[in-house]
Amino acid sequence: MIDIKKLKGEDLFYYIVDNGEREFAEAAQLLMYAEPDRDKALVLLEKMIQDGKRLVAIYPGNGDVPPKSAELVGDIPDGALYLV
């Protein structure tokens, strides 16, 4: 089993997209919308993994409300992506 904390950049991104849980993989893909600068997005993804945090997509049109401790990452189609 691969320790994803040891993966960096694109290797980490593609590992998550190809092997991660569905919700986790989708959130990683949405990260590229929320942070269009690919380098910044990959650094954020690495930091998220190291800090044990996760990405959460919030869709206000569905009645979703971001958790109080959530940090806004950026806009995504029909909603926003948060780090919790």
Phi, psi and omega in degrees: 000140182272135174274105186294344177292344179267349179277150182229155171050228183298327178300317178295312181303309183291329176296315180297314182296319184276331189235352184281168173301151185307310182297320180294317180296318179295320179295321178296321178292321178294335179302327181290339172278317184291325178231092186293340176284106186305317181298316178295320180297318181292322177295318178298319179298316178299313181297320179301314180296315181297324182273356180071027179263179179215161177264140179228126175272129180243127180243097182303329179296339177264004181088006179292145177230132180293145175300150183302326182272003185287144177250124181294128175266314179168179181279146173229165178306124177068012181186210180214155179250133183237154175254124179232000000 
